[in-house]
Amino acid sequence: MRTAALASATALVLLLPAANAHAAAVACGGSVSTGGIAANGCISAEKGKEGRIYTRDIKAHVVLRNTSPHAAHVEYEAFFRVVSGGHWVKIGNGRALVPRRSTTGPTEIGSTTRVCFVVNAKVEVRVHVKPAGGAWSNWTGAATSQCQT
């Protein structure tokens, strides 16, 4: 029963739109947890143009769930890479107070702007979290095509 409720809650979280009505939709990846805090790494890619050059503003987000009976301070950080041969680059970090038995987010962690090339490169973000006094979680990630048409 609890597993079904958790799966339903996760499915709803994955469908949340970005807080900014003009932002691209936020797509979330799998979940990780540590010390009563569960997290999903999420990504959005908003179209842009500078002169004749098309760009994408790639943003990393996190959704945090606190399953404990106490509020928790949580640190998080995000990294970005282009999948085909790219290396991970830190694009942001932050902290949040997550109320007891609640979910927050998606919260933007950081962003990077990339020029669109002829080849539609796949990009991904990865996020990990650490509750106060706890250990860093494993990585949770999300990916998208950088320059979708």
N, CA, C and O atoms as a GROMACS GRO file, in nm:
protein
  596
    1MET      N    1   0.082  -0.119   0.000
    1MET     CA    2   0.000   0.000   0.000
    1MET      C    3   0.087   0.126   0.000
    1MET      O    4   0.065   0.218  -0.079
    2ARG      N    5   0.187   0.129   0.090
    2ARG     CA    6   0.274   0.245   0.096
    2ARG      C    7   0.353   0.262  -0.033
    2ARG      O    8   0.374   0.375  -0.078
    3THR      N    9   0.397   0.151  -0.094
    3THR     CA   10   0.471   0.158  -0.220
    3THR      C   11   0.384   0.220  -0.330
    3THR      O   12   0.433   0.301  -0.409
    4ALA      N   13   0.257   0.182  -0.334
    4ALA     CA   14   0.166   0.238  -0.435
    4ALA      C   15   0.149   0.388  -0.414
    4ALA      O   16   0.145   0.465  -0.510
    5ALA      N   17   0.137   0.431  -0.288
    5ALA     CA   18   0.122   0.573  -0.258
    5ALA      C   19   0.247   0.651  -0.298
    5ALA      O   20   0.239   0.760  -0.353
    6LEU      N   21   0.364   0.593  -0.269
    6LEU     CA   22   0.489   0.658  -0.306
    6LEU      C   23   0.502   0.668  -0.457
    6LEU      O   24   0.545   0.771  -0.509
    7ALA      N   25   0.467   0.562  -0.528
    7ALA     CA   26   0.473   0.563  -0.675
    7ALA      C   27   0.379   0.668  -0.732
    7ALA      O   28   0.414   0.738  -0.826
    8SER      N   29   0.259   0.680  -0.674
    8SER     CA   30   0.163   0.781  -0.720
    8SER      C   31   0.216   0.922  -0.696
    8SER      O   32   0.204   1.009  -0.782
    9ALA      N   33   0.274   0.944  -0.578
    9ALA     CA   34   0.329   1.076  -0.546
    9ALA      C   35   0.444   1.110  -0.639
    9ALA      O   36   0.456   1.224  -0.685
   10THR      N   37   0.530   1.011  -0.667
   10THR     CA   38   0.642   1.034  -0.758
   10THR      C   39   0.592   1.067  -0.897
   10THR      O   40   0.646   1.157  -0.962
   11ALA      N   41   0.490   0.996  -0.944
   11ALA     CA   42   0.435   1.024  -1.077
   11ALA      C   43   0.380   1.166  -1.085
   11ALA      O   44   0.398   1.233  -1.186
   12LEU      N   45   0.314   1.213  -0.979
   12LEU     CA   46   0.263   1.350  -0.979
   12LEU      C   47   0.375   1.451  -0.980
   12LEU      O   48   0.368   1.552  -1.050
   13VAL      N   49   0.480   1.425  -0.902
   13VAL     CA   50   0.594   1.516  -0.898
   13VAL      C   51   0.658   1.529  -1.035
   13VAL      O   52   0.699   1.638  -1.074
   14LEU      N   53   0.666   1.419  -1.107
   14LEU     CA   54   0.731   1.420  -1.237
   14LEU      C   55   0.655   1.501  -1.340
   14LEU      O   56   0.711   1.539  -1.443
   15LEU      N   57   0.528   1.528  -1.315
   15LEU     CA   58   0.446   1.603  -1.410
   15LEU      C   59   0.433   1.751  -1.375
   15LEU      O   60   0.365   1.824  -1.447
   16LEU      N   61   0.497   1.796  -1.267
   16LEU     CA   62   0.486   1.934  -1.226
   16LEU      C   63   0.545   2.028  -1.329
   16LEU      O   64   0.653   2.002  -1.382
   17PRO      N   65   0.476   2.138  -1.360
   17PRO     CA   66   0.534   2.237  -1.450
   17PRO      C   67   0.634   2.322  -1.373
   17PRO      O   68   0.637   2.322  -1.250
   18ALA      N   69   0.716   2.395  -1.446
   18ALA     CA   70   0.811   2.486  -1.382
   18ALA      C   71   0.734   2.598  -1.313
   18ALA      O   72   0.623   2.631  -1.353
   19ALA      N   73   0.793   2.655  -1.210
   19ALA     CA   74   0.727   2.761  -1.134
   19ALA      C   75   0.706   2.886  -1.220
   19ALA      O   76   0.607   2.957  -1.202
   20ASN      N   77   0.795   2.913  -1.312
   20ASN     CA   78   0.784   3.027  -1.402
   20ASN      C   79   0.696   2.988  -1.520
   20ASN      O   80   0.727   2.893  -1.592
   21ALA      N   81   0.586   3.059  -1.540
   21ALA     CA   82   0.491   3.023  -1.645
   21ALA      C   83   0.552   3.031  -1.784
   21ALA      O   84   0.501   2.968  -1.877
   22HIS      N   85   0.660   3.108  -1.801
   22HIS     CA   86   0.722   3.122  -1.932
   22HIS      C   87   0.835   3.023  -1.954
   22HIS      O   88   0.892   3.017  -2.063
   23ALA      N   89   0.869   2.945  -1.853
   23ALA     CA   90   0.979   2.850  -1.863
   23ALA      C   91   0.934   2.723  -1.933
   23ALA      O   92   0.814   2.694  -1.942
   24ALA      N   93   1.031   2.648  -1.982
   24ALA     CA   94   1.003   2.520  -2.045
   24ALA      C   95   0.957   2.420  -1.939
   24ALA      O   96   0.980   2.441  -1.820
   25ALA      N   97   0.893   2.313  -1.983
   25ALA     CA   98   0.849   2.210  -1.890
   25ALA      C   99   0.970   2.144  -1.826
   25ALA      O  100   1.077   2.134  -1.887
   26VAL      N  101   0.953   2.100  -1.702
   26VAL     CA  102   1.060   2.035  -1.627
   26VAL      C  103   1.037   1.884  -1.632
   26VAL      O  104   0.930   1.836  -1.595
   27ALA      N  105   1.139   1.810  -1.677
   27ALA     CA  106   1.132   1.663  -1.682
   27ALA      C  107   1.225   1.607  -1.576
   27ALA      O  108   1.342   1.645  -1.568
   28CYS      N  109   1.173   1.516  -1.494
   28CYS     CA  110   1.251   1.460  -1.384
   28CYS      C  111   1.291   1.316  -1.409
   28CYS      O  112   1.220   1.240  -1.474
   29GLY      N  113   1.407   1.281  -1.357
   29GLY     CA  114   1.459   1.146  -1.367
   29GLY      C  115   1.428   1.065  -1.242
   29GLY      O  116   1.339   1.099  -1.165
   30GLY      N  117   1.503   0.959  -1.223
   30GLY     CA  118   1.483   0.868  -1.111
   30GLY      C  119   1.511   0.930  -0.976
   30GLY      O  120   1.562   1.042  -0.967
   31SER      N  121   1.477   0.857  -0.873
   31SER     CA  122   1.487   0.906  -0.737
   31SER      C  123   1.604   0.842  -0.662
   31SER      O  124   1.636   0.725  -0.685
   32VAL      N  125   1.667   0.919  -0.574
   32VAL     CA  126   1.769   0.869  -0.482
   32VAL      C  127   1.729   0.915  -0.342
   32VAL      O  128   1.649   1.008  -0.328
   33SER      N  129   1.786   0.852  -0.240
   33SER     CA  130   1.754   0.896  -0.105
   33SER      C  131   1.873   0.877  -0.012
   33SER      O  132   1.961   0.795  -0.036
   34THR      N  133   1.873   0.957   0.094
   34THR     CA  134   1.973   0.948   0.200
   34THR      C  135   1.917   1.017   0.324
   34THR      O  136   1.864   1.128   0.315
   35GLY      N  137   1.927   0.952   0.437
   35GLY     CA  138   1.888   1.013   0.564
   35GLY      C  139   1.747   1.067   0.569
   35GLY      O  140   1.726   1.174   0.626
   36GLY      N  141   1.650   0.998   0.514
   36GLY     CA  142   1.511   1.043   0.517
   36GLY      C  143   1.475   1.146   0.410
   36GLY      O  144   1.361   1.191   0.405
   37ILE      N  145   1.570   1.182   0.325
   37ILE     CA  146   1.546   1.277   0.216
   37ILE      C  147   1.555   1.203   0.084
   37ILE      O  148   1.655   1.137   0.056
   38ALA      N  149   1.452   1.215   0.002
   38ALA     CA  150   1.452   1.158  -0.132
   38ALA      C  151   1.457   1.275  -0.231
   38ALA      O  152   1.404   1.382  -0.203
   39ALA      N  153   1.520   1.253  -0.346
   39ALA     CA  154   1.535   1.361  -0.443
   39ALA      C  155   1.525   1.308  -0.585
   39ALA      O  156   1.562   1.194  -0.613
   40ASN      N  157   1.476   1.393  -0.674
   40ASN     CA  158   1.476   1.369  -0.818
   40ASN      C  159   1.554   1.480  -0.883
   40ASN      O  160   1.531   1.598  -0.854
   41GLY      N  161   1.648   1.445  -0.973
   41GLY     CA  162   1.716   1.543  -1.055
   41GLY      C  163   1.627   1.571  -1.176
   41GLY      O  164   1.569   1.479  -1.233
   42CYS      N  165   1.616   1.698  -1.214
   42CYS     CA  166   1.526   1.737  -1.322
   42CYS      C  167   1.598   1.832  -1.418
   42CYS      O  168   1.698   1.894  -1.383
   43ILE      N  169   1.543   1.842  -1.541
   43ILE     CA  170   1.604   1.925  -1.645
   43ILE      C  171   1.496   1.997  -1.724
   43ILE      O  172   1.386   1.945  -1.742
   44SER      N  173   1.529   2.117  -1.769
   44SER     CA  174   1.445   2.189  -1.866
   44SER      C  175   1.537   2.251  -1.970
   44SER      O  176   1.654   2.280  -1.941
   45ALA      N  177   1.485   2.272  -2.090
   45ALA     CA  178   1.564   2.332  -2.198
   45ALA      C  179   1.476   2.434  -2.270
   45ALA      O  180   1.385   2.398  -2.345
   46GLU      N  181   1.503   2.561  -2.246
   46GLU     CA  182   1.423   2.668  -2.304
   46GLU      C  183   1.493   2.725  -2.428
   46GLU      O  184   1.613   2.751  -2.426
   47LYS      N  185   1.415   2.744  -2.535
   47LYS     CA  186   1.469   2.796  -2.661
   47LYS      C  187   1.504   2.943  -2.648
   47LYS      O  188   1.442   3.018  -2.573
   48GLY      N  189   1.606   2.982  -2.724
   48GLY     CA  190   1.645   3.122  -2.729
   48GLY      C  191   1.711   3.152  -2.862
   48GLY      O  192   1.736   3.062  -2.942
   49LYS      N  193   1.741   3.280  -2.885
   49LYS     CA  194   1.807   3.319  -3.008
   49LYS      C  195   1.884   3.448  -2.981
   49LYS      O  196   1.832   3.543  -2.923
   50GLU      N  197   2.011   3.448  -3.024
   50GLU     CA  198   2.094   3.567  -3.015
   50GLU      C  199   2.139   3.600  -3.156
   50GLU      O  200   2.228   3.536  -3.211
   51GLY      N  201   2.075   3.702  -3.215
   51GLY     CA  202   2.100   3.733  -3.355
   51GLY      C  203   2.048   3.619  -3.441
   51GLY      O  204   1.929   3.586  -3.436
   52ARG      N  205   2.137   3.558  -3.522
   52ARG     CA  206   2.097   3.445  -3.607
   52ARG      C  207   2.133   3.312  -3.542
   52ARG      O  208   2.114   3.207  -3.604
   53ILE      N  209   2.184   3.314  -3.422
   53ILE     CA  210   2.228   3.191  -3.355
   53ILE      C  211   2.122   3.143  -3.257
   53ILE      O  212   2.079   3.218  -3.169
   54TYR      N  213   2.081   3.018  -3.272
   54TYR     CA  214   1.984   2.957  -3.183
   54TYR      C  215   2.054   2.899  -3.061
   54TYR      O  216   2.162   2.840  -3.072
   55THR      N  217   1.993   2.918  -2.945
   55THR     CA  218   2.051   2.870  -2.820
   55THR      C  219   1.947   2.793  -2.739
   55THR      O  220   1.828   2.797  -2.768
   56ARG      N  221   1.996   2.724  -2.638
   56ARG     CA  222   1.908   2.659  -2.539
   56ARG      C  223   1.963   2.693  -2.401
   56ARG      O  224   2.083   2.682  -2.376
   57ASP      N  225   1.874   2.734  -2.313
   57ASP     CA  226   1.909   2.757  -2.174
   57ASP      C  227   1.873   2.629  -2.099
   57ASP      O  228   1.756   2.602  -2.074
   58ILE      N  229   1.974   2.551  -2.064
   58ILE     CA  230   1.955   2.423  -1.996
   58ILE      C  231   1.958   2.448  -1.846
   58ILE      O  232   2.055   2.505  -1.795
   59LYS      N  233   1.854   2.408  -1.774
   59LYS     CA  234   1.846   2.432  -1.630
   59LYS      C  235   1.835   2.300  -1.555
   59LYS      O  236   1.764   2.208  -1.596
   60ALA      N  237   1.907   2.291  -1.444
   60ALA     CA  238   1.898   2.176  -1.354
   60ALA      C  239   1.806   2.214  -1.238
   60ALA      O  240   1.813   2.325  -1.186
   61HIS      N  241   1.721   2.121  -1.200
   61HIS     CA  242   1.626   2.142  -1.090
   61HIS      C  243   1.635   2.022  -0.996
   61HIS      O  244   1.692   1.918  -1.030
   62VAL      N  245   1.577   2.038  -0.877
   62VAL     CA  246   1.568   1.927  -0.783
   62VAL      C  247   1.429   1.930  -0.719
   62VAL      O  248   1.374   2.036  -0.689
   63VAL      N  249   1.374   1.810  -0.698
   63VAL     CA  250   1.252   1.792  -0.620
   63VAL      C  251   1.294   1.717  -0.496
   63VAL      O  252   1.354   1.610  -0.505
   64LEU      N  253   1.262   1.771  -0.378
   64LEU     CA  254   1.302   1.712  -0.251
   64LEU      C  255   1.180   1.663  -0.174
   64LEU      O  256   1.079   1.733  -0.166
   65ARG      N  257   1.191   1.543  -0.116
   65ARG     CA  258   1.086   1.487  -0.032
   65ARG      C  259   1.146   1.449   0.103
   65ARG      O  260   1.246   1.378   0.110
   66ASN      N  261   1.084   1.498   0.209
   66ASN     CA  262   1.128   1.466   0.344
   66ASN      C  263   1.029   1.367   0.404
   66ASN      O  264   0.912   1.400   0.423
   67THR      N  265   1.075   1.247   0.434
   67THR     CA  266   0.987   1.143   0.490
   67THR      C  267   0.993   1.137   0.641
   67THR      O  268   0.922   1.057   0.702
   68SER      N  269   1.076   1.219   0.703
   68SER     CA  270   1.092   1.213   0.849
   68SER      C  271   0.991   1.302   0.920
   68SER      O  272   0.929   1.388   0.858
   69PRO      N  273   0.973   1.281   1.051
   69PRO     CA  274   0.878   1.363   1.128
   69PRO      C  275   0.932   1.500   1.167
   69PRO      O  276   0.867   1.573   1.241
   70HIS      N  277   1.052   1.535   1.119
   70HIS     CA  278   1.114   1.664   1.152
   70HIS      C  279   1.156   1.735   1.024
   70HIS      O  280   1.190   1.670   0.924
   71ALA      N  281   1.154   1.867   1.027
   71ALA     CA  282   1.205   1.945   0.913
   71ALA      C  283   1.354   1.916   0.898
   71ALA      O  284   1.422   1.884   0.996
   72ALA      N  285   1.404   1.927   0.776
   72ALA     CA  286   1.545   1.896   0.752
   72ALA      C  287   1.609   2.001   0.662
   72ALA      O  288   1.550   2.044   0.563
   73HIS      N  289   1.730   2.042   0.698
   73HIS     CA  290   1.812   2.126   0.612
   73HIS      C  291   1.882   2.034   0.513
   73HIS      O  292   1.942   1.934   0.552
   74VAL      N  293   1.875   2.069   0.384
   74VAL     CA  294   1.930   1.984   0.279
   74VAL      C  295   2.018   2.068   0.187
   74VAL      O  296   1.979   2.177   0.146
   75GLU      N  297   2.138   2.017   0.156
   75GLU     CA  298   2.225   2.078   0.055
   75GLU      C  299   2.208   2.000  -0.074
   75GLU      O  300   2.178   1.881  -0.072
   76TYR      N  301   2.227   2.069  -0.187
   76TYR     CA  302   2.221   2.000  -0.317
   76TYR      C  303   2.315   2.068  -0.414
   76TYR      O  304   2.347   2.186  -0.399
   77GLU      N  305   2.360   1.992  -0.514
   77GLU     CA  306   2.442   2.049  -0.620
   77GLU      C  307   2.412   1.977  -0.750
   77GLU      O  308   2.369   1.861  -0.750
   78ALA      N  309   2.437   2.047  -0.861
   78ALA     CA  310   2.406   1.995  -0.993
   78ALA      C  311   2.525   2.010  -1.087
   78ALA      O  312   2.601   2.106  -1.078
   79PHE      N  313   2.538   1.912  -1.177
   79PHE     CA  314   2.642   1.912  -1.279
   79PHE      C  315   2.576   1.891  -1.415
   79PHE      O  316   2.466   1.836  -1.423
   80PHE      N  317   2.643   1.936  -1.522
   80PHE     CA  318   2.590   1.931  -1.658
   80PHE      C  319   2.696   1.872  -1.749
   80PHE      O  320   2.816   1.889  -1.725
   81ARG      N  321   2.651   1.802  -1.856
   81ARG     CA  322   2.742   1.759  -1.962
   81ARG      C  323   2.665   1.732  -2.090
   81ARG      O  324   2.546   1.700  -2.088
   82VAL      N  325   2.737   1.745  -2.202
   82VAL     CA  326   2.686   1.698  -2.331
   82VAL      C  327   2.726   1.551  -2.336
   82VAL      O  328   2.843   1.519  -2.318
   83VAL      N  329   2.631   1.461  -2.360
   83VAL     CA  330   2.653   1.318  -2.346
   83VAL      C  331   2.765   1.265  -2.434
   83VAL      O  332   2.846   1.184  -2.388
   84SER      N  333   2.773   1.307  -2.559
   84SER     CA  334   2.874   1.252  -2.649
   84SER      C  335   3.012   1.313  -2.621
   84SER      O  336   3.052   1.409  -2.686
   85GLY      N  337   3.082   1.256  -2.524
   85GLY     CA  338   3.219   1.296  -2.497
   85GLY      C  339   3.238   1.413  -2.404
   85GLY      O  340   3.352   1.452  -2.376
   86GLY      N  341   3.133   1.471  -2.354
   86GLY     CA  342   3.147   1.584  -2.263
   86GLY      C  343   3.187   1.542  -2.123
   86GLY      O  344   3.166   1.427  -2.084
   87HIS      N  345   3.245   1.632  -2.049
   87HIS     CA  346   3.279   1.603  -1.911
   87HIS      C  347   3.186   1.683  -1.819
   87HIS      O  348   3.130   1.784  -1.860
   88TRP      N  349   3.171   1.637  -1.696
   88TRP     CA  350   3.079   1.699  -1.602
   88TRP      C  351   3.133   1.834  -1.554
   88TRP      O  352   3.250   1.845  -1.518
   89VAL      N  353   3.046   1.935  -1.554
   89VAL     CA  354   3.080   2.070  -1.509
   89VAL      C  355   2.975   2.112  -1.406
   89VAL      O  356   2.855   2.101  -1.432
   90LYS      N  357   3.019   2.159  -1.292
   90LYS     CA  358   2.925   2.205  -1.189
   90LYS      C  359   2.856   2.332  -1.236
   90LYS      O  360   2.922   2.426  -1.280
   91ILE      N  361   2.722   2.334  -1.227
   91ILE     CA  362   2.649   2.453  -1.269
   91ILE      C  363   2.573   2.519  -1.155
   91ILE      O  364   2.513   2.625  -1.174
   92GLY      N  365   2.575   2.460  -1.036
   92GLY     CA  366   2.507   2.525  -0.926
   92GLY      C  367   2.495   2.440  -0.802
   92GLY      O  368   2.515   2.318  -0.806
   93ASN      N  369   2.463   2.506  -0.693
   93ASN     CA  370   2.437   2.438  -0.567
   93ASN      C  371   2.346   2.526  -0.483
   93ASN      O  372   2.322   2.642  -0.516
   94GLY      N  373   2.295   2.470  -0.374
   94GLY     CA  374   2.208   2.547  -0.287
   94GLY      C  375   2.171   2.469  -0.163
   94GLY      O  376   2.218   2.358  -0.140
   95ARG      N  377   2.084   2.532  -0.083
   95ARG     CA  378   2.035   2.472   0.041
   95ARG      C  379   1.887   2.501   0.052
   95ARG      O  380   1.837   2.600  -0.001
   96ALA      N  381   1.818   2.413   0.123
   96ALA     CA  382   1.675   2.434   0.147
   96ALA      C  383   1.636   2.372   0.280
   96ALA      O  384   1.698   2.277   0.326
   97LEU      N  385   1.534   2.428   0.340
   97LEU     CA  386   1.471   2.368   0.457
   97LEU      C  387   1.345   2.298   0.406
   97LEU      O  388   1.253   2.363   0.355
   98VAL      N  389   1.342   2.167   0.421
   98VAL     CA  390   1.227   2.090   0.372
   98VAL      C  391   1.141   2.054   0.493
   98VAL      O  392   1.186   1.982   0.582
   99PRO      N  393   1.016   2.103   0.495
   99PRO     CA  394   0.928   2.072   0.608
   99PRO      C  395   0.908   1.921   0.625
   99PRO      O  396   0.925   1.844   0.531
  100ARG      N  397   0.870   1.881   0.744
  100ARG     CA  398   0.849   1.739   0.773
  100ARG      C  399   0.741   1.681   0.683
  100ARG      O  400   0.639   1.745   0.656
  101ARG      N  401   0.765   1.559   0.638
  101ARG     CA  402   0.671   1.482   0.557
  101ARG      C  403   0.610   1.566   0.443
  101ARG      O  404   0.488   1.570   0.426
  102SER      N  405   0.696   1.632   0.368
  102SER     CA  406   0.645   1.714   0.257
  102SER      C  407   0.740   1.709   0.138
  102SER      O  408   0.851   1.655   0.147
  103THR      N  409   0.694   1.766   0.028
  103THR     CA  410   0.772   1.772  -0.096
  103THR      C  411   0.788   1.918  -0.137
  103THR      O  412   0.694   1.996  -0.128
  104THR      N  413   0.909   1.954  -0.182
  104THR     CA  414   0.933   2.089  -0.234
  104THR      C  415   0.993   2.078  -0.373
  104THR      O  416   1.064   1.982  -0.404
  105GLY      N  417   0.965   2.175  -0.456
  105GLY     CA  418   1.024   2.179  -0.589
  105GLY      C  419   0.923   2.154  -0.698
  105GLY      O  420   0.805   2.131  -0.670
  106PRO      N  421   0.969   2.160  -0.821
  106PRO     CA  422   1.110   2.166  -0.861
  106PRO      C  423   1.172   2.303  -0.833
  106PRO      O  424   1.114   2.407  -0.861
  107THR      N  425   1.293   2.299  -0.777
  107THR     CA  426   1.370   2.417  -0.744
  107THR      C  427   1.488   2.426  -0.840
  107THR      O  428   1.564   2.330  -0.854
  108GLU      N  429   1.504   2.540  -0.907
  108GLU     CA  430   1.616   2.556  -0.999
  108GLU      C  431   1.747   2.563  -0.920
  108GLU      O  432   1.758   2.635  -0.821
  109ILE      N  433   1.847   2.486  -0.966
  109ILE     CA  434   1.978   2.485  -0.902
  109ILE      C  435   2.077   2.570  -0.980
  109ILE      O  436   2.152   2.647  -0.922
  110GLY      N  437   2.077   2.556  -1.111
  110GLY     CA  438   2.172   2.630  -1.194
  110GLY      C  439   2.137   2.614  -1.340
  110GLY      O  440   2.050   2.534  -1.376
  111SER      N  441   2.206   2.689  -1.425
  111SER     CA  442   2.178   2.680  -1.567
  111SER      C  443   2.304   2.707  -1.649
  111SER      O  444   2.402   2.761  -1.600
  112THR      N  445   2.296   2.668  -1.775
  112THR     CA  446   2.402   2.695  -1.871
  112THR      C  447   2.336   2.718  -2.007
  112THR      O  448   2.238   2.652  -2.041
  113THR      N  449   2.389   2.811  -2.083
  113THR     CA  450   2.335   2.840  -2.216
  113THR      C  451   2.429   2.780  -2.320
  113THR      O  452   2.550   2.801  -2.314
  114ARG      N  453   2.372   2.705  -2.414
  114ARG     CA  454   2.450   2.638  -2.518
  114ARG      C  455   2.400   2.679  -2.654
  114ARG      O  456   2.280   2.701  -2.674
  115VAL      N  457   2.493   2.689  -2.750
  115VAL     CA  458   2.459   2.717  -2.888
  115VAL      C  459   2.411   2.588  -2.952
  115VAL      O  460   2.468   2.481  -2.927
  116CYS      N  461   2.306   2.595  -3.034
  116CYS     CA  462   2.254   2.478  -3.104
  116CYS      C  463   2.336   2.452  -3.229
  116CYS      O  464   2.360   2.542  -3.309
  117PHE      N  465   2.378   2.329  -3.244
  117PHE     CA  466   2.453   2.288  -3.362
  117PHE      C  467   2.361   2.210  -3.454
  117PHE      O  468   2.246   2.183  -3.418
  118VAL      N  469   2.410   2.174  -3.573
  118VAL     CA  470   2.331   2.097  -3.668
  118VAL      C  471   2.292   1.963  -3.606
  118VAL      O  472   2.178   1.918  -3.621
  119VAL      N  473   2.386   1.901  -3.535
  119VAL     CA  474   2.358   1.773  -3.469
  119VAL      C  475   2.282   1.802  -3.341
  119VAL      O  476   2.321   1.890  -3.263
  120ASN      N  477   2.175   1.729  -3.318
  120ASN     CA  478   2.091   1.749  -3.202
  120ASN      C  479   2.150   1.674  -3.082
  120ASN      O  480   2.108   1.562  -3.051
  121ALA      N  481   2.244   1.734  -3.016
  121ALA     CA  482   2.316   1.670  -2.906
  121ALA      C  483   2.226   1.643  -2.786
  121ALA      O  484   2.139   1.723  -2.752
  122LYS      N  485   2.248   1.528  -2.723
  122LYS     CA  486   2.178   1.494  -2.600
  122LYS      C  487   2.259   1.552  -2.484
  122LYS      O  488   2.380   1.536  -2.478
  123VAL      N  489   2.189   1.619  -2.392
  123VAL     CA  490   2.254   1.676  -2.274
  123VAL      C  491   2.189   1.618  -2.150
  123VAL      O  492   2.074   1.574  -2.154
  124GLU      N  493   2.264   1.618  -2.040
  124GLU     CA  494   2.207   1.567  -1.916
  124GLU      C  495   2.259   1.645  -1.797
  124GLU      O  496   2.365   1.708  -1.802
  125VAL      N  497   2.181   1.639  -1.692
  125VAL     CA  498   2.220   1.695  -1.563
  125VAL      C  499   2.220   1.582  -1.462
  125VAL      O  500   2.152   1.481  -1.479
  126ARG      N  501   2.298   1.600  -1.356
  126ARG     CA  502   2.293   1.507  -1.245
  126ARG      C  503   2.294   1.588  -1.117
  126ARG      O  504   2.359   1.693  -1.108
  127VAL      N  505   2.222   1.538  -1.018
  127VAL     CA  506   2.202   1.608  -0.892
  127VAL      C  507   2.226   1.509  -0.778
  127VAL      O  508   2.190   1.392  -0.788
  128HIS      N  509   2.287   1.558  -0.670
  128HIS     CA  510   2.287   1.478  -0.548
  128HIS      C  511   2.259   1.570  -0.430
  128HIS      O  512   2.275   1.692  -0.439
  129VAL      N  513   2.217   1.508  -0.318
  129VAL     CA  514   2.171   1.585  -0.202
  129VAL      C  515   2.237   1.532  -0.076
  129VAL      O  516   2.283   1.418  -0.070
  130LYS      N  517   2.240   1.620   0.028
  130LYS     CA  518   2.295   1.580   0.157
  130LYS      C  519   2.216   1.648   0.267
  130LYS      O  520   2.217   1.771   0.278
  131PRO      N  521   2.147   1.568   0.352
  131PRO     CA  522   2.080   1.628   0.467
  131PRO      C  523   2.184   1.673   0.570
  131PRO      O  524   2.294   1.618   0.574
  132ALA      N  525   2.151   1.771   0.652
  132ALA     CA  526   2.243   1.821   0.754
  132ALA      C  527   2.291   1.705   0.841
  132ALA      O  528   2.211   1.628   0.894
  133GLY      N  529   2.422   1.695   0.855
  133GLY     CA  530   2.480   1.588   0.937
  133GLY      C  531   2.482   1.453   0.869
  133GLY      O  532   2.524   1.355   0.930
  134GLY      N  533   2.439   1.445   0.746
  134GLY     CA  534   2.431   1.318   0.674
  134GLY      C  535   2.536   1.306   0.565
  134GLY      O  536   2.628   1.388   0.556
  135ALA      N  537   2.521   1.204   0.484
  135ALA     CA  538   2.613   1.179   0.373
  135ALA      C  539   2.547   1.216   0.241
  135ALA      O  540   2.425   1.222   0.230
  136TRP      N  541   2.631   1.242   0.139
  136TRP     CA  542   2.578   1.270   0.006
  136TRP      C  543   2.508   1.146  -0.048
  136TRP      O  544   2.554   1.033  -0.027
  137SER      N  545   2.399   1.168  -0.118
  137SER     CA  546   2.327   1.059  -0.184
  137SER      C  547   2.403   1.016  -0.308
  137SER      O  548   2.503   1.078  -0.345
  138ASN      N  549   2.356   0.911  -0.373
  138ASN     CA  550   2.403   0.878  -0.508
  138ASN      C  551   2.350   0.986  -0.602
  138ASN      O  552   2.280   1.078  -0.559
  139TRP      N  553   2.383   0.974  -0.730
  139TRP     CA  554   2.340   1.072  -0.829
  139TRP      C  555   2.204   1.036  -0.885
  139TRP      O  556   2.173   0.919  -0.904
  140THR      N  557   2.124   1.137  -0.913
  140THR     CA  558   2.000   1.123  -0.987
  140THR      C  559   2.009   1.217  -1.106
  140THR      O  560   2.052   1.332  -1.092
  141GLY      N  561   1.970   1.170  -1.222
  141GLY     CA  562   1.988   1.252  -1.340
  141GLY      C  563   1.866   1.261  -1.427
  141GLY      O  564   1.766   1.192  -1.405
  142ALA      N  565   1.875   1.348  -1.527
  142ALA     CA  566   1.772   1.365  -1.628
  142ALA      C  567   1.839   1.414  -1.754
  142ALA      O  568   1.943   1.480  -1.748
  143ALA      N  569   1.781   1.382  -1.869
  143ALA     CA  570   1.843   1.417  -1.998
  143ALA      C  571   1.738   1.465  -2.097
  143ALA      O  572   1.619   1.436  -2.083
  144THR      N  573   1.784   1.540  -2.197
  144THR     CA  574   1.698   1.586  -2.305
  144THR      C  575   1.784   1.612  -2.428
  144THR      O  576   1.906   1.620  -2.419
  145SER      N  577   1.719   1.626  -2.543
  145SER     CA  578   1.793   1.670  -2.663
  145SER      C  579   1.815   1.818  -2.649
  145SER      O  580   1.722   1.891  -2.615
  146GLN      N  581   1.937   1.864  -2.674
  146GLN     CA  582   1.972   2.003  -2.648
  146GLN      C  583   1.892   2.099  -2.734
  146GLN      O  584   1.847   2.202  -2.684
  147CYS      N  585   1.873   2.069  -2.860
  147CYS     CA  586   1.811   2.164  -2.951
  147CYS      C  587   1.696   2.099  -3.028
  147CYS      O  588   1.702   2.081  -3.149
  148GLN      N  589   1.593   2.065  -2.955
  148GLN     CA  590   1.477   2.004  -3.018
  148GLN      C  591   1.413   2.104  -3.112
  148GLN      O  592   1.417   2.225  -3.089
  149THR      N  593   1.353   2.052  -3.220
  149THR     CA  594   1.288   2.142  -3.316
  149THR      C  595   1.146   2.171  -3.276
  149THR      O  596   1.076   2.245  -3.345
   0.00000   0.00000   0.00000
